[in-house]
């Protein structure tokens, strides 16, 4: 993973959140995984968070549109 590409600016924090998201214990499981598997878990976590952000934005736009119609 390239440096500076972390969502929170703190790779360990993002790794901990990704491990919790995938229900993998951080010290006993996540850190012992090969680099490729850790990268896959973090990528999955990032995609999920991006999808949640898009959903929230769509809800906001829908509410804004409804208010304009009144």
NORBELQUI-V594817 format. One record per residue. N is the residue number from 1. RES is the residue in three letters. OMEGA is omega in whole degrees, -180 to 180 (* if undefined). D_FIRST is the distance of its C-alpha to the first C-alpha in Angstrom with 1 decimal. Layout:
BEGIN
n = (N N)
res = (RES RES)
omega = (OMEGA OMEGA)
d_first = (D_FIRST D_FIRST)
END
This chain:
BEGIN
n = (1 2 3 4 5 6 7 8 9 10 11 12 13 14 15 16 17 18 19 20 21 22 23 24 25 26 27 28 29 30 31 32 33 34 35 36 37 38 39 40 41 42 43 44 45 46 47 48 49 50 51 52 53 54 55 56 57 58 59 60 61 62 63 64 65 66 67 68 69 70)
res = (UNK UNK UNK UNK UNK UNK UNK UNK UNK UNK UNK UNK UNK UNK UNK UNK UNK UNK UNK UNK UNK UNK UNK UNK UNK UNK UNK UNK UNK UNK UNK UNK UNK UNK UNK UNK UNK UNK UNK UNK UNK UNK UNK UNK UNK UNK UNK UNK UNK UNK UNK UNK UNK UNK UNK UNK UNK UNK UNK UNK UNK UNK UNK UNK UNK UNK UNK UNK UNK UNK)
omega = (-178 178 180 -178 -177 -175 -175 -178 -179 -175 -178 178 -180 178 179 179 179 179 178 179 -179 178 178 176 -172 -174 -175 -176 -171 -177 180 179 174 -177 -178 -180 176 179 179 179 -180 179 178 179 -180 179 179 -180 178 178 177 179 178 179 178 180 179 176 180 -180 -180 179 180 179 -179 -180 180 -177 -176 *)
d_first = (0.0 3.8 6.5 8.9 7.2 8.5 11.8 13.9 12.7 12.6 9.7 12.5 14.5 12.1 11.6 15.4 16.1 14.1 15.9 19.2 18.7 18.5 21.3 19.6 20.8 18.1 19.5 21.4 19.1 15.5 14.8 16.7 14.9 13.1 9.3 9.7 11.9 9.9 7.1 10.4 12.0 9.6 9.8 13.5 13.9 12.6 14.9 17.7 17.6 17.7 20.6 22.3 22.1 23.6 26.3 27.2 27.5 29.8 31.9 32.3 33.4 35.8 37.4 37.7 39.3 41.7 42.8 43.6 45.9 48.1)
END
